[in-house]
């Protein structure tokens, strides 16, 4: 199963250490589809419920439920990148971001990675 850039999946991120995001959470595929098509890991930005993030930062992208198809507003933490094996992902995505929102993600990733 190949995941696609911009898709959102609910994935169990345990086990974790320290301040890493834990439990089952939405993750946004940010790696390029050329990587996603290979039998490698894929890179994701971890999401959290928008109610948990009281202030917006250039490292985060706040996405209303209507734009993600998720049950609630989600903030994707572009400083919380993870490389995950494909076996962690369910068969179907829970949502997908449009090109305009992915452009916001790209800006946040550029900021976080100093590109």
N, C-alpha and C positions, 0 to 999 in steps of 0.2 A: 504494500500500500504506500503510495507516494503522497505525502502531504504537500500543500501548496502555500507559497508565500501569501500572507494576508488572511489565512484561515485561522480560526480560533478553536481550540480543543480544551476540554476539561481533563486535566492530567494530575495524577497523584505524584507530587514532588518529593515525597518522603523516600528515603531518609535525608535529613538535612543537618547542617551544623550552624551554630551561631545565629546570625541575623538573616540567614537565607529564608526565603518564603517557603512555608511548609504546607502540607495537606493537599487536598484536591483543589485546584485553582484553574481559572482560564489562562491559557498560554497562547500567545500570538506567534505564528511562524514568521520569522524575520529573515531567515537564510534564503538565498537565491534558489530558485527551482532547479538550477543546474546541480546544486549540491543536494537538494531534497530528492532528486531522482536517483542518486547514488546510494549504495548500501552503507551510508555513513550516518553519523548523528546529525540532527538538525538543530538550528539555533532558534531559541524562543525568547520573547520578553514575557515576563510573568505579570499577570493581572491581579488586581485586588478590587474589592467592592468600593465603589466611589465614595460611599459614606465613611470609609476608613481614612480617606485622604482629604484633609480639611483645607489644604492649600495647594495650589498648582505650582509646579516647578518646571524648568525647561527640560528636565529629565523624564517627565511623565506625559502621557497623552490620555486625557479624559474623554471617554467615548460614551455617549448616551445609548441606552438599550435599543432605541430605534435605529441606530446606525450599525449596531454589532449583531443584532438578533439574539443577544443574550438576555437573561431574565431581568438584569438590573444594570445601572450605570457601572462601568468598569474603568479603572485607571490602569493603563499598562505602564509598568515601571521599567523604562528602557535602560536603567542602570542595573536591573536584576536580570541579566541575560544568563541563560542556561543552555548547555548542549545536551540534548536528550536523544536516547535511542528510540527508534521507531516503534519498538514493542510497548512503549508507554502510552501510545495514542490509541483511542477508540477508532472504530471503523469510519465513523462519520464526524465531520466538524460540527461544533455547536453554533458557529457563526462565521462571519467573514467581514473584513473591513473593505470599504470602497477605496478607490485610488486616491481620493483627496485626503482621507484619513491616514492612509499608508504614507502619504507625503509628509504628514505631521510626524508620524513615527520616524521617518527617515531623518527629519530635522533633529528630533530628540536623540536618535542614535548617533548622529554626527556630533552633537554636543557632548554626549557621554564618552564617546571614543576619541574625541579631539581630532576628527578627520577633516 
